[in-house]
Amino acid sequence: MNIIELLADLQAGHDETTARAGELHDQIEHLTATLAETEARLADLPTTRKAIAELVPTGIEPDPLNWWRRAKPCSTP
């Protein structure tokens, strides 16, 4: 292998590694955004749970599959 082939191989390796680094940066950005969305939803769950619990009449064990049948109807203006 002569020096020109060696330099060409090094450049090709550099180009491939640079492209892979760019792909990984894109994945990190996507995962960071997805994580932020998921954490925001997770933060909302206690409020949602509390609101649903308030719809269930006191003394009745909530049935997660049928709670909506016992829920108070919403009044519309």
Secondary structure, 3 states (H helix, E strand, C coil): CCHHHHHHHHHHHHHHHHHHHHHHHHHHHHHHHHHHHHHHHHHHHHHHHHHHHHHCCCCCCCCCCCHHHHCCCCCCC
